[in-house]
Amino acid sequence: MTDEGTMDVGKSRGQVPVEQSIEFQERLRRVGGDATLLKLEGAGHGFTHNFPHKYARETLRAAIEFFTKQLVR
């Protein structure tokens, strides 16, 4: 499970352009991995440390859903 803000344009140090996350998801799937990419429209980089933030809550919900699916088989 990976999340990516669509406004994370990858121009500053440490940022990751959304295209890199899309490619990562595609490569994982090609080798048989189960990958989910959550694109957060309007999110920038580094929002998950601020839990009250709506993007952090959305990411946590998606991660719980993904890991529950993976671990409860």
CHARMM-style PDB file with segment names, atoms N, HN, CA, C and O in Angstrom:
ATOM      1  N   MET     1       0.864  -1.164   0.000  1.00  0.00      PROA
ATOM      2  CA  MET     1       0.000   0.000   0.000  1.00  0.00      PROA
ATOM      3  C   MET     1       0.900   1.213   0.000  1.00  0.00      PROA
ATOM      4  O   MET     1       1.796   1.343   0.834  1.00  0.00      PROA
ATOM      5  N   THR     2       0.659   2.070  -0.916  1.00  0.00      PROA
ATOM      6  HN  THR     2      -0.069   1.964  -1.594  1.00  0.00      PROA
ATOM      7  CA  THR     2       1.404   3.318  -0.961  1.00  0.00      PROA
ATOM      8  C   THR     2       0.428   4.459  -1.176  1.00  0.00      PROA
ATOM      9  O   THR     2      -0.603   4.292  -1.827  1.00  0.00      PROA
ATOM     10  N   ASP     3       0.754   5.600  -0.635  1.00  0.00      PROA
ATOM     11  HN  ASP     3       1.592   5.735  -0.107  1.00  0.00      PROA
ATOM     12  CA  ASP     3      -0.101   6.766  -0.845  1.00  0.00      PROA
ATOM     13  C   ASP     3       0.741   7.859  -1.485  1.00  0.00      PROA
ATOM     14  O   ASP     3       1.958   7.923  -1.314  1.00  0.00      PROA
ATOM     15  N   GLU     4       0.069   8.691  -2.209  1.00  0.00      PROA
ATOM     16  HN  GLU     4      -0.920   8.639  -2.348  1.00  0.00      PROA
ATOM     17  CA  GLU     4       0.770   9.734  -2.945  1.00  0.00      PROA
ATOM     18  C   GLU     4      -0.136  10.938  -3.088  1.00  0.00      PROA
ATOM     19  O   GLU     4      -1.276  10.826  -3.538  1.00  0.00      PROA
ATOM     20  N   GLY     5       0.378  12.076  -2.704  1.00  0.00      PROA
ATOM     21  HN  GLY     5       1.304  12.166  -2.339  1.00  0.00      PROA
ATOM     22  CA  GLY     5      -0.343  13.318  -2.913  1.00  0.00      PROA
ATOM     23  C   GLY     5      -0.133  13.808  -4.334  1.00  0.00      PROA
ATOM     24  O   GLY     5       0.995  13.834  -4.825  1.00  0.00      PROA
ATOM     25  N   THR     6      -1.189  14.188  -4.981  1.00  0.00      PROA
ATOM     26  HN  THR     6      -2.105  14.168  -4.583  1.00  0.00      PROA
ATOM     27  CA  THR     6      -1.071  14.639  -6.368  1.00  0.00      PROA
ATOM     28  C   THR     6      -0.326  15.959  -6.484  1.00  0.00      PROA
ATOM     29  O   THR     6       0.116  16.321  -7.575  1.00  0.00      PROA
ATOM     30  N   MET     7      -0.177  16.684  -5.380  1.00  0.00      PROA
ATOM     31  HN  MET     7      -0.536  16.390  -4.494  1.00  0.00      PROA
ATOM     32  CA  MET     7       0.569  17.945  -5.403  1.00  0.00      PROA
ATOM     33  C   MET     7       2.026  17.759  -4.963  1.00  0.00      PROA
ATOM     34  O   MET     7       2.772  18.731  -4.844  1.00  0.00      PROA
ATOM     35  N   ASP     8       2.423  16.509  -4.725  1.00  0.00      PROA
ATOM     36  HN  ASP     8       1.817  15.719  -4.822  1.00  0.00      PROA
ATOM     37  CA  ASP     8       3.818  16.205  -4.425  1.00  0.00      PROA
ATOM     38  C   ASP     8       4.531  16.102  -5.765  1.00  0.00      PROA
ATOM     39  O   ASP     8       4.561  15.038  -6.383  1.00  0.00      PROA
ATOM     40  N   VAL     9       5.089  17.190  -6.197  1.00  0.00      PROA
ATOM     41  HN  VAL     9       5.064  18.055  -5.695  1.00  0.00      PROA
ATOM     42  CA  VAL     9       5.626  17.274  -7.551  1.00  0.00      PROA
ATOM     43  C   VAL     9       7.074  16.806  -7.664  1.00  0.00      PROA
ATOM     44  O   VAL     9       7.609  16.719  -8.769  1.00  0.00      PROA
ATOM     45  N   GLY    10       7.708  16.508  -6.544  1.00  0.00      PROA
ATOM     46  HN  GLY    10       7.274  16.579  -5.646  1.00  0.00      PROA
ATOM     47  CA  GLY    10       9.053  15.958  -6.586  1.00  0.00      PROA
ATOM     48  C   GLY    10      10.140  16.944  -6.933  1.00  0.00      PROA
ATOM     49  O   GLY    10      11.191  16.536  -7.427  1.00  0.00      PROA
ATOM     50  N   LYS    11       9.933  18.218  -6.696  1.00  0.00      PROA
ATOM     51  HN  LYS    11       9.079  18.548  -6.294  1.00  0.00      PROA
ATOM     52  CA  LYS    11      10.949  19.217  -7.044  1.00  0.00      PROA
ATOM     53  C   LYS    11      11.879  19.533  -5.879  1.00  0.00      PROA
ATOM     54  O   LYS    11      13.006  19.979  -6.092  1.00  0.00      PROA
ATOM     55  N   SER    12      11.424  19.309  -4.664  1.00  0.00      PROA
ATOM     56  HN  SER    12      10.508  18.947  -4.491  1.00  0.00      PROA
ATOM     57  CA  SER    12      12.259  19.579  -3.486  1.00  0.00      PROA
ATOM     58  C   SER    12      12.856  18.274  -2.977  1.00  0.00      PROA
ATOM     59  O   SER    12      12.336  17.191  -3.248  1.00  0.00      PROA
ATOM     60  N   ARG    13      13.931  18.390  -2.252  1.00  0.00      PROA
ATOM     61  HN  ARG    13      14.353  19.270  -2.032  1.00  0.00      PROA
ATOM     62  CA  ARG    13      14.594  17.219  -1.695  1.00  0.00      PROA
ATOM     63  C   ARG    13      13.622  16.401  -0.849  1.00  0.00      PROA
ATOM     64  O   ARG    13      12.930  16.940   0.015  1.00  0.00      PROA
ATOM     65  N   GLY    14      13.580  15.113  -1.103  1.00  0.00      PROA
ATOM     66  HN  GLY    14      14.142  14.675  -1.804  1.00  0.00      PROA
ATOM     67  CA  GLY    14      12.737  14.214  -0.326  1.00  0.00      PROA
ATOM     68  C   GLY    14      11.349  14.017  -0.910  1.00  0.00      PROA
ATOM     69  O   GLY    14      10.628  13.111  -0.493  1.00  0.00      PROA
ATOM     70  N   GLN    15      10.967  14.843  -1.857  1.00  0.00      PROA
ATOM     71  HN  GLN    15      11.552  15.579  -2.196  1.00  0.00      PROA
ATOM     72  CA  GLN    15       9.650  14.668  -2.451  1.00  0.00      PROA
ATOM     73  C   GLN    15       9.685  13.568  -3.507  1.00  0.00      PROA
ATOM     74  O   GLN    15      10.739  13.221  -4.039  1.00  0.00      PROA
ATOM     75  N   VAL    16       8.502  13.032  -3.791  1.00  0.00      PROA
ATOM     76  HN  VAL    16       7.646  13.313  -3.358  1.00  0.00      PROA
ATOM     77  CA  VAL    16       8.371  11.941  -4.745  1.00  0.00      PROA
ATOM     78  C   VAL    16       7.265  12.295  -5.733  1.00  0.00      PROA
ATOM     79  O   VAL    16       6.109  12.430  -5.333  1.00  0.00      PROA
ATOM     80  N   PRO    17       7.596  12.448  -7.018  1.00  0.00      PROA
ATOM     81  CA  PRO    17       6.545  12.754  -7.986  1.00  0.00      PROA
ATOM     82  C   PRO    17       5.566  11.583  -8.116  1.00  0.00      PROA
ATOM     83  O   PRO    17       5.967  10.423  -8.018  1.00  0.00      PROA
ATOM     84  N   VAL    18       4.307  11.883  -8.332  1.00  0.00      PROA
ATOM     85  HN  VAL    18       3.981  12.825  -8.412  1.00  0.00      PROA
ATOM     86  CA  VAL    18       3.265  10.854  -8.390  1.00  0.00      PROA
ATOM     87  C   VAL    18       3.584   9.800  -9.453  1.00  0.00      PROA
ATOM     88  O   VAL    18       3.218   8.637  -9.284  1.00  0.00      PROA
ATOM     89  N   GLU    19       4.243  10.172 -10.521  1.00  0.00      PROA
ATOM     90  HN  GLU    19       4.540  11.117 -10.658  1.00  0.00      PROA
ATOM     91  CA  GLU    19       4.588   9.208 -11.569  1.00  0.00      PROA
ATOM     92  C   GLU    19       5.486   8.085 -11.038  1.00  0.00      PROA
ATOM     93  O   GLU    19       5.394   6.944 -11.489  1.00  0.00      PROA
ATOM     94  N   GLN    20       6.347   8.416 -10.083  1.00  0.00      PROA
ATOM     95  HN  GLN    20       6.421   9.343  -9.716  1.00  0.00      PROA
ATOM     96  CA  GLN    20       7.223   7.396  -9.503  1.00  0.00      PROA
ATOM     97  C   GLN    20       6.405   6.375  -8.718  1.00  0.00      PROA
ATOM     98  O   GLN    20       6.703   5.181  -8.760  1.00  0.00      PROA
ATOM     99  N   SER    21       5.396   6.826  -8.014  1.00  0.00      PROA
ATOM    100  HN  SER    21       5.154   7.796  -7.980  1.00  0.00      PROA
ATOM    101  CA  SER    21       4.550   5.905  -7.257  1.00  0.00      PROA
ATOM    102  C   SER    21       3.725   5.025  -8.186  1.00  0.00      PROA
ATOM    103  O   SER    21       3.514   3.845  -7.907  1.00  0.00      PROA
ATOM    104  N   ILE    22       3.263   5.599  -9.285  1.00  0.00      PROA
ATOM    105  HN  ILE    22       3.435   6.558  -9.511  1.00  0.00      PROA
ATOM    106  CA  ILE    22       2.505   4.815 -10.271  1.00  0.00      PROA
ATOM    107  C   ILE    22       3.398   3.717 -10.847  1.00  0.00      PROA
ATOM    108  O   ILE    22       2.973   2.568 -10.965  1.00  0.00      PROA
ATOM    109  N   GLU    23       4.627   4.066 -11.203  1.00  0.00      PROA
ATOM    110  HN  GLU    23       4.973   4.999 -11.106  1.00  0.00      PROA
ATOM    111  CA  GLU    23       5.557   3.075 -11.742  1.00  0.00      PROA
ATOM    112  C   GLU    23       5.868   1.991 -10.709  1.00  0.00      PROA
ATOM    113  O   GLU    23       5.940   0.812 -11.057  1.00  0.00      PROA
ATOM    114  N   PHE    24       6.049   2.371  -9.459  1.00  0.00      PROA
ATOM    115  HN  PHE    24       5.990   3.328  -9.176  1.00  0.00      PROA
ATOM    116  CA  PHE    24       6.318   1.411  -8.383  1.00  0.00      PROA
ATOM    117  C   PHE    24       5.169   0.416  -8.262  1.00  0.00      PROA
ATOM    118  O   PHE    24       5.397  -0.789  -8.159  1.00  0.00      PROA
ATOM    119  N   GLN    25       3.931   0.918  -8.273  1.00  0.00      PROA
ATOM    120  HN  GLN    25       3.745   1.897  -8.356  1.00  0.00      PROA
ATOM    121  CA  GLN    25       2.767   0.037  -8.186  1.00  0.00      PROA
ATOM    122  C   GLN    25       2.728  -0.927  -9.375  1.00  0.00      PROA
ATOM    123  O   GLN    25       2.488  -2.121  -9.195  1.00  0.00      PROA
ATOM    124  N   GLU    26       2.958  -0.424 -10.569  1.00  0.00      PROA
ATOM    125  HN  GLU    26       3.152   0.546 -10.716  1.00  0.00      PROA
ATOM    126  CA  GLU    26       2.933  -1.270 -11.766  1.00  0.00      PROA
ATOM    127  C   GLU    26       3.994  -2.365 -11.700  1.00  0.00      PROA
ATOM    128  O   GLU    26       3.728  -3.513 -12.056  1.00  0.00      PROA
ATOM    129  N   ARG    27       5.192  -2.011 -11.246  1.00  0.00      PROA
ATOM    130  HN  ARG    27       5.408  -1.079 -10.957  1.00  0.00      PROA
ATOM    131  CA  ARG    27       6.266  -3.012 -11.141  1.00  0.00      PROA
ATOM    132  C   ARG    27       5.933  -4.081 -10.096  1.00  0.00      PROA
ATOM    133  O   ARG    27       6.167  -5.268 -10.323  1.00  0.00      PROA
ATOM    134  N   LEU    28       5.397  -3.664  -8.970  1.00  0.00      PROA
ATOM    135  HN  LEU    28       5.207  -2.700  -8.785  1.00  0.00      PROA
ATOM    136  CA  LEU    28       5.000  -4.645  -7.951  1.00  0.00      PROA
ATOM    137  C   LEU    28       3.977  -5.625  -8.505  1.00  0.00      PROA
ATOM    138  O   LEU    28       4.083  -6.830  -8.279  1.00  0.00      PROA
ATOM    139  N   ARG    29       3.000  -5.119  -9.222  1.00  0.00      PROA
ATOM    140  HN  ARG    29       2.914  -4.139  -9.405  1.00  0.00      PROA
ATOM    141  CA  ARG    29       1.972  -5.992  -9.794  1.00  0.00      PROA
ATOM    142  C   ARG    29       2.550  -6.931 -10.854  1.00  0.00      PROA
ATOM    143  O   ARG    29       2.148  -8.092 -10.938  1.00  0.00      PROA
ATOM    144  N   ARG    30       3.485  -6.439 -11.658  1.00  0.00      PROA
ATOM    145  HN  ARG    30       3.811  -5.496 -11.590  1.00  0.00      PROA
ATOM    146  CA  ARG    30       4.082  -7.284 -12.706  1.00  0.00      PROA
ATOM    147  C   ARG    30       4.812  -8.494 -12.132  1.00  0.00      PROA
ATOM    148  O   ARG    30       4.869  -9.545 -12.771  1.00  0.00      PROA
ATOM    149  N   VAL    31       5.368  -8.353 -10.934  1.00  0.00      PROA
ATOM    150  HN  VAL    31       5.322  -7.499 -10.415  1.00  0.00      PROA
ATOM    151  CA  VAL    31       6.081  -9.482 -10.324  1.00  0.00      PROA
ATOM    152  C   VAL    31       5.192 -10.267  -9.360  1.00  0.00      PROA
ATOM    153  O   VAL    31       5.680 -11.099  -8.595  1.00  0.00      PROA
ATOM    154  N   GLY    32       3.893  -9.999  -9.400  1.00  0.00      PROA
ATOM    155  HN  GLY    32       3.497  -9.323 -10.021  1.00  0.00      PROA
ATOM    156  CA  GLY    32       2.947 -10.788  -8.606  1.00  0.00      PROA
ATOM    157  C   GLY    32       2.560 -10.202  -7.272  1.00  0.00      PROA
ATOM    158  O   GLY    32       1.857 -10.853  -6.500  1.00  0.00      PROA
ATOM    159  N   GLY    33       2.989  -9.012  -6.978  1.00  0.00      PROA
ATOM    160  HN  GLY    33       3.560  -8.483  -7.605  1.00  0.00      PROA
ATOM    161  CA  GLY    33       2.630  -8.384  -5.708  1.00  0.00      PROA
ATOM    162  C   GLY    33       1.234  -7.786  -5.743  1.00  0.00      PROA
ATOM    163  O   GLY    33       0.715  -7.450  -6.807  1.00  0.00      PROA
ATOM    164  N   ASP    34       0.649  -7.662  -4.599  1.00  0.00      PROA
ATOM    165  HN  ASP    34       1.071  -7.936  -3.734  1.00  0.00      PROA
ATOM    166  CA  ASP    34      -0.644  -6.994  -4.474  1.00  0.00      PROA
ATOM    167  C   ASP    34      -0.353  -5.564  -4.035  1.00  0.00      PROA
ATOM    168  O   ASP    34       0.142  -5.334  -2.931  1.00  0.00      PROA
ATOM    169  N   ALA    35      -0.657  -4.627  -4.888  1.00  0.00      PROA
ATOM    170  HN  ALA    35      -1.058  -4.814  -5.784  1.00  0.00      PROA
ATOM    171  CA  ALA    35      -0.315  -3.233  -4.607  1.00  0.00      PROA
ATOM    172  C   ALA    35      -1.535  -2.351  -4.780  1.00  0.00      PROA
ATOM    173  O   ALA    35      -2.302  -2.506  -5.729  1.00  0.00      PROA
ATOM    174  N   THR    36      -1.701  -1.435  -3.860  1.00  0.00      PROA
ATOM    175  HN  THR    36      -1.078  -1.309  -3.089  1.00  0.00      PROA
ATOM    176  CA  THR    36      -2.761  -0.448  -3.933  1.00  0.00      PROA
ATOM    177  C   THR    36      -2.116   0.924  -3.853  1.00  0.00      PROA
ATOM    178  O   THR    36      -1.330   1.203  -2.948  1.00  0.00      PROA
ATOM    179  N   LEU    37      -2.455   1.770  -4.804  1.00  0.00      PROA
ATOM    180  HN  LEU    37      -3.094   1.544  -5.539  1.00  0.00      PROA
ATOM    181  CA  LEU    37      -1.963   3.145  -4.799  1.00  0.00      PROA
ATOM    182  C   LEU    37      -3.132   4.059  -4.476  1.00  0.00      PROA
ATOM    183  O   LEU    37      -4.129   4.090  -5.197  1.00  0.00      PROA
ATOM    184  N   LEU    38      -3.003   4.783  -3.413  1.00  0.00      PROA
ATOM    185  HN  LEU    38      -2.193   4.758  -2.827  1.00  0.00      PROA
ATOM    186  CA  LEU    38      -4.023   5.738  -2.995  1.00  0.00      PROA
ATOM    187  C   LEU    38      -3.555   7.123  -3.415  1.00  0.00      PROA
ATOM    188  O   LEU    38      -2.626   7.673  -2.822  1.00  0.00      PROA
ATOM    189  N   LYS    39      -4.191   7.687  -4.433  1.00  0.00      PROA
ATOM    190  HN  LYS    39      -4.945   7.240  -4.914  1.00  0.00      PROA
ATOM    191  CA  LYS    39      -3.841   9.036  -4.881  1.00  0.00      PROA
ATOM    192  C   LYS    39      -4.721  10.027  -4.137  1.00  0.00      PROA
ATOM    193  O   LYS    39      -5.948   9.969  -4.222  1.00  0.00      PROA
ATOM    194  N   LEU    40      -4.093  10.925  -3.416  1.00  0.00      PROA
ATOM    195  HN  LEU    40      -3.096  10.972  -3.347  1.00  0.00      PROA
ATOM    196  CA  LEU    40      -4.808  11.899  -2.612  1.00  0.00      PROA
ATOM    197  C   LEU    40      -4.807  13.235  -3.339  1.00  0.00      PROA
ATOM    198  O   LEU    40      -3.814  13.963  -3.342  1.00  0.00      PROA
ATOM    199  N   GLU    41      -5.927  13.534  -3.944  1.00  0.00      PROA
ATOM    200  HN  GLU    41      -6.734  12.943  -3.942  1.00  0.00      PROA
ATOM    201  CA  GLU    41      -6.063  14.740  -4.755  1.00  0.00      PROA
ATOM    202  C   GLU    41      -5.815  15.989  -3.918  1.00  0.00      PROA
ATOM    203  O   GLU    41      -6.509  16.246  -2.934  1.00  0.00      PROA
ATOM    204  N   GLY    42      -4.818  16.753  -4.326  1.00  0.00      PROA
ATOM    205  HN  GLY    42      -4.254  16.544  -5.125  1.00  0.00      PROA
ATOM    206  CA  GLY    42      -4.513  18.011  -3.658  1.00  0.00      PROA
ATOM    207  C   GLY    42      -3.523  17.919  -2.516  1.00  0.00      PROA
ATOM    208  O   GLY    42      -3.111  18.945  -1.975  1.00  0.00      PROA
ATOM    209  N   ALA    43      -3.126  16.692  -2.133  1.00  0.00      PROA
ATOM    210  HN  ALA    43      -3.461  15.859  -2.572  1.00  0.00      PROA
ATOM    211  CA  ALA    43      -2.178  16.529  -1.024  1.00  0.00      PROA
ATOM    212  C   ALA    43      -0.766  16.813  -1.494  1.00  0.00      PROA
ATOM    213  O   ALA    43      -0.405  16.522  -2.634  1.00  0.00      PROA
ATOM    214  N   GLY    44       0.021  17.380  -0.608  1.00  0.00      PROA
ATOM    215  HN  GLY    44      -0.273  17.615   0.318  1.00  0.00      PROA
ATOM    216  CA  GLY    44       1.432  17.606  -0.874  1.00  0.00      PROA
ATOM    217  C   GLY    44       2.254  16.463  -0.322  1.00  0.00      PROA
ATOM    218  O   GLY    44       1.789  15.325  -0.269  1.00  0.00      PROA
ATOM    219  N   HSD    45       3.469  16.759   0.086  1.00  0.00      PROA
ATOM    220  HN  HSD    45       3.847  17.683   0.043  1.00  0.00      PROA
ATOM    221  CA  HSD    45       4.385  15.749   0.614  1.00  0.00      PROA
ATOM    222  C   HSD    45       4.433  15.843   2.140  1.00  0.00      PROA
ATOM    223  O   HSD    45       4.429  16.939   2.700  1.00  0.00      PROA
ATOM    224  N   GLY    46       4.480  14.696   2.805  1.00  0.00      PROA
ATOM    225  HN  GLY    46       4.484  13.805   2.350  1.00  0.00      PROA
ATOM    226  CA  GLY    46       4.728  14.666   4.235  1.00  0.00      PROA
ATOM    227  C   GLY    46       3.554  15.045   5.116  1.00  0.00      PROA
ATOM    228  O   GLY    46       3.729  15.805   6.069  1.00  0.00      PROA
ATOM    229  N   PHE    47       2.384  14.548   4.835  1.00  0.00      PROA
ATOM    230  HN  PHE    47       2.242  13.931   4.061  1.00  0.00      PROA
ATOM    231  CA  PHE    47       1.205  14.898   5.620  1.00  0.00      PROA
ATOM    232  C   PHE    47       0.859  13.852   6.672  1.00  0.00      PROA
ATOM    233  O   PHE    47       0.060  14.136   7.564  1.00  0.00      PROA
ATOM    234  N   THR    48       1.430  12.655   6.601  1.00  0.00      PROA
ATOM    235  HN  THR    48       2.079  12.424   5.877  1.00  0.00      PROA
ATOM    236  CA  THR    48       0.975  11.571   7.484  1.00  0.00      PROA
ATOM    237  C   THR    48       1.385  11.748   8.936  1.00  0.00      PROA
ATOM    238  O   THR    48       0.819  11.078   9.801  1.00  0.00      PROA
ATOM    239  N   HSD    49       2.332  12.606   9.245  1.00  0.00      PROA
ATOM    240  HN  HSD    49       2.791  13.150   8.543  1.00  0.00      PROA
ATOM    241  CA  HSD    49       2.733  12.823  10.638  1.00  0.00      PROA
ATOM    242  C   HSD    49       1.713  13.674  11.402  1.00  0.00      PROA
ATOM    243  O   HSD    49       1.795  13.786  12.626  1.00  0.00      PROA
ATOM    244  N   ASN    50       0.776  14.259  10.704  1.00  0.00      PROA
ATOM    245  HN  ASN    50       0.709  14.168   9.711  1.00  0.00      PROA
ATOM    246  CA  ASN    50      -0.202  15.170  11.306  1.00  0.00      PROA
ATOM    247  C   ASN    50      -1.569  14.504  11.299  1.00  0.00      PROA
ATOM    248  O   ASN    50      -2.404  14.805  10.445  1.00  0.00      PROA
ATOM    249  N   PHE    51      -1.809  13.581  12.268  1.00  0.00      PROA
ATOM    250  HN  PHE    51      -1.131  13.337  12.962  1.00  0.00      PROA
ATOM    251  CA  PHE    51      -2.996  12.726  12.202  1.00  0.00      PROA
ATOM    252  C   PHE    51      -4.325  13.457  12.072  1.00  0.00      PROA
ATOM    253  O   PHE    51      -5.187  12.960  11.347  1.00  0.00      PROA
ATOM    254  N   PRO    52      -4.555  14.572  12.701  1.00  0.00      PROA
ATOM    255  CA  PRO    52      -5.860  15.193  12.498  1.00  0.00      PROA
ATOM    256  C   PRO    52      -6.102  15.625  11.047  1.00  0.00      PROA
ATOM    257  O   PRO    52      -7.244  15.877  10.660  1.00  0.00      PROA
ATOM    258  N   HSD    53      -5.049  15.712  10.253  1.00  0.00      PROA
ATOM    259  HN  HSD    53      -4.121  15.508  10.567  1.00  0.00      PROA
ATOM    260  CA  HSD    53      -5.171  16.131   8.868  1.00  0.00      PROA
ATOM    261  C   HSD    53      -6.005  15.116   8.086  1.00  0.00      PROA
ATOM    262  O   HSD    53      -5.844  13.911   8.281  1.00  0.00      PROA
ATOM    263  N   LYS    54      -6.893  15.581   7.209  1.00  0.00      PROA
ATOM    264  HN  LYS    54      -7.025  16.560   7.051  1.00  0.00      PROA
ATOM    265  CA  LYS    54      -7.803  14.679   6.495  1.00  0.00      PROA
ATOM    266  C   LYS    54      -7.055  13.660   5.644  1.00  0.00      PROA
ATOM    267  O   LYS    54      -7.513  12.524   5.523  1.00  0.00      PROA
ATOM    268  N   TYR    55      -5.922  14.026   5.052  1.00  0.00      PROA
ATOM    269  HN  TYR    55      -5.550  14.949   5.151  1.00  0.00      PROA
ATOM    270  CA  TYR    55      -5.179  13.080   4.234  1.00  0.00      PROA
ATOM    271  C   TYR    55      -4.550  11.992   5.099  1.00  0.00      PROA
ATOM    272  O   TYR    55      -4.473  10.836   4.681  1.00  0.00      PROA
ATOM    273  N   ALA    56      -4.105  12.348   6.286  1.00  0.00      PROA
ATOM    274  HN  ALA    56      -4.167  13.286   6.625  1.00  0.00      PROA
ATOM    275  CA  ALA    56      -3.534  11.352   7.197  1.00  0.00      PROA
ATOM    276  C   ALA    56      -4.606  10.356   7.622  1.00  0.00      PROA
ATOM    277  O   ALA    56      -4.343   9.154   7.673  1.00  0.00      PROA
ATOM    278  N   ARG    57      -5.794  10.829   7.925  1.00  0.00      PROA
ATOM    279  HN  ARG    57      -6.008  11.805   7.884  1.00  0.00      PROA
ATOM    280  CA  ARG    57      -6.890   9.921   8.305  1.00  0.00      PROA
ATOM    281  C   ARG    57      -7.258   8.999   7.151  1.00  0.00      PROA
ATOM    282  O   ARG    57      -7.460   7.802   7.356  1.00  0.00      PROA
ATOM    283  N   GLU    58      -7.348   9.540   5.948  1.00  0.00      PROA
ATOM    284  HN  GLU    58      -7.184  10.512   5.782  1.00  0.00      PROA
ATOM    285  CA  GLU    58      -7.695   8.743   4.774  1.00  0.00      PROA
ATOM    286  C   GLU    58      -6.627   7.677   4.509  1.00  0.00      PROA
ATOM    287  O   GLU    58      -6.941   6.537   4.167  1.00  0.00      PROA
ATOM    288  N   THR    59      -5.364   8.068   4.672  1.00  0.00      PROA
ATOM    289  HN  THR    59      -5.108   8.994   4.949  1.00  0.00      PROA
ATOM    290  CA  THR    59      -4.266   7.123   4.466  1.00  0.00      PROA
ATOM    291  C   THR    59      -4.320   6.006   5.495  1.00  0.00      PROA
ATOM    292  O   THR    59      -4.147   4.839   5.144  1.00  0.00      PROA
ATOM    293  N   LEU    60      -4.555   6.337   6.750  1.00  0.00      PROA
ATOM    294  HN  LEU    60      -4.695   7.285   7.035  1.00  0.00      PROA
ATOM    295  CA  LEU    60      -4.621   5.327   7.801  1.00  0.00      PROA
ATOM    296  C   LEU    60      -5.768   4.353   7.545  1.00  0.00      PROA
ATOM    297  O   LEU    60      -5.600   3.143   7.697  1.00  0.00      PROA
ATOM    298  N   ARG    61      -6.926   4.871   7.159  1.00  0.00      PROA
ATOM    299  HN  ARG    61      -7.063   5.854   7.035  1.00  0.00      PROA
ATOM    300  CA  ARG    61      -8.060   3.985   6.848  1.00  0.00      PROA
ATOM    301  C   ARG    61      -7.706   3.018   5.718  1.00  0.00      PROA
ATOM    302  O   ARG    61      -7.991   1.824   5.811  1.00  0.00      PROA
ATOM    303  N   ALA    62      -7.088   3.529   4.654  1.00  0.00      PROA
ATOM    304  HN  ALA    62      -6.857   4.499   4.578  1.00  0.00      PROA
ATOM    305  CA  ALA    62      -6.719   2.692   3.512  1.00  0.00      PROA
ATOM    306  C   ALA    62      -5.659   1.658   3.909  1.00  0.00      PROA
ATOM    307  O   ALA    62      -5.718   0.511   3.466  1.00  0.00      PROA
ATOM    308  N   ALA    63      -4.700   2.054   4.734  1.00  0.00      PROA
ATOM    309  HN  ALA    63      -4.652   2.986   5.094  1.00  0.00      PROA
ATOM    310  CA  ALA    63      -3.652   1.126   5.167  1.00  0.00      PROA
ATOM    311  C   ALA    63      -4.244   0.005   6.017  1.00  0.00      PROA
ATOM    312  O   ALA    63      -3.875  -1.157   5.846  1.00  0.00      PROA
ATOM    313  N   ILE    64      -5.148   0.333   6.922  1.00  0.00      PROA
ATOM    314  HN  ILE    64      -5.448   1.277   7.061  1.00  0.00      PROA
ATOM    315  CA  ILE    64      -5.796  -0.692   7.748  1.00  0.00      PROA
ATOM    316  C   ILE    64      -6.566  -1.662   6.865  1.00  0.00      PROA
ATOM    317  O   ILE    64      -6.493  -2.875   7.062  1.00  0.00      PROA
ATOM    318  N   GLU    65      -7.298  -1.141   5.900  1.00  0.00      PROA
ATOM    319  HN  GLU    65      -7.358  -0.156   5.740  1.00  0.00      PROA
ATOM    320  CA  GLU    65      -8.060  -1.994   4.980  1.00  0.00      PROA
ATOM    321  C   GLU    65      -7.119  -2.913   4.188  1.00  0.00      PROA
ATOM    322  O   GLU    65      -7.383  -4.107   4.051  1.00  0.00      PROA
ATOM    323  N   PHE    66      -6.028  -2.354   3.673  1.00  0.00      PROA
ATOM    324  HN  PHE    66      -5.813  -1.383   3.784  1.00  0.00      PROA
ATOM    325  CA  PHE    66      -5.077  -3.136   2.891  1.00  0.00      PROA
ATOM    326  C   PHE    66      -4.456  -4.243   3.734  1.00  0.00      PROA
ATOM    327  O   PHE    66      -4.445  -5.402   3.318  1.00  0.00      PROA
ATOM    328  N   PHE    67      -3.936  -3.899   4.922  1.00  0.00      PROA
ATOM    329  HN  PHE    67      -3.945  -2.958   5.260  1.00  0.00      PROA
ATOM    330  CA  PHE    67      -3.272  -4.893   5.745  1.00  0.00      PROA
ATOM    331  C   PHE    67      -4.249  -5.919   6.299  1.00  0.00      PROA
ATOM    332  O   PHE    67      -3.880  -7.083   6.460  1.00  0.00      PROA
ATOM    333  N   THR    68      -5.450  -5.534   6.589  1.00  0.00      PROA
ATOM    334  HN  THR    68      -5.749  -4.589   6.458  1.00  0.00      PROA
ATOM    335  CA  THR    68      -6.462  -6.497   7.026  1.00  0.00      PROA
ATOM    336  C   THR    68      -6.710  -7.527   5.918  1.00  0.00      PROA
ATOM    337  O   THR    68      -6.779  -8.729   6.173  1.00  0.00      PROA
ATOM    338  N   LYS    69      -6.840  -7.033   4.695  1.00  0.00      PROA
ATOM    339  HN  LYS    69      -6.784  -6.057   4.488  1.00  0.00      PROA
ATOM    340  CA  LYS    69      -7.038  -7.918   3.539  1.00  0.00      PROA
ATOM    341  C   LYS    69      -5.849  -8.869   3.372  1.00  0.00      PROA
ATOM    342  O   LYS    69      -6.035 -10.053   3.092  1.00  0.00      PROA
ATOM    343  N   GLN    70      -4.636  -8.352   3.543  1.00  0.00      PROA
ATOM    344  HN  GLN    70      -4.485  -7.390   3.771  1.00  0.00      PROA
ATOM    345  CA  GLN    70      -3.435  -9.175   3.357  1.00  0.00      PROA
ATOM    346  C   GLN    70      -3.225 -10.188   4.467  1.00  0.00      PROA
ATOM    347  O   GLN    70      -2.786 -11.308   4.207  1.00  0.00      PROA
ATOM    348  N   LEU    71      -3.527  -9.815   5.681  1.00  0.00      PROA
ATOM    349  HN  LEU    71      -3.883  -8.905   5.892  1.00  0.00      PROA
ATOM    350  CA  LEU    71      -3.216 -10.664   6.829  1.00  0.00      PROA
ATOM    351  C   LEU    71      -4.328 -11.615   7.209  1.00  0.00      PROA
ATOM    352  O   LEU    71      -4.074 -12.608   7.890  1.00  0.00      PROA
ATOM    353  N   VAL    72      -5.544 -11.347   6.793  1.00  0.00      PROA
ATOM    354  HN  VAL    72      -5.750 -10.540   6.239  1.00  0.00      PROA
ATOM    355  CA  VAL    72      -6.677 -12.202   7.143  1.00  0.00      PROA
ATOM    356  C   VAL    72      -7.068 -12.995   5.886  1.00  0.00      PROA
ATOM    357  O   VAL    72      -8.037 -12.676   5.197  1.00  0.00      PROA
ATOM    358  N   ARG    73      -6.291 -14.018   5.625  1.00  0.00      PROA
ATOM    359  HN  ARG    73      -5.504 -14.278   6.185  1.00  0.00      PROA
ATOM    360  CA  ARG    73      -6.550 -14.890   4.456  1.00  0.00      PROA
ATOM    361  C   ARG    73      -6.808 -16.285   4.903  1.00  0.00      PROA
ATOM    362  OT1 ARG    73      -7.046 -17.165   4.075  1.00  0.00      PROA
TER     363      ARG     73
END
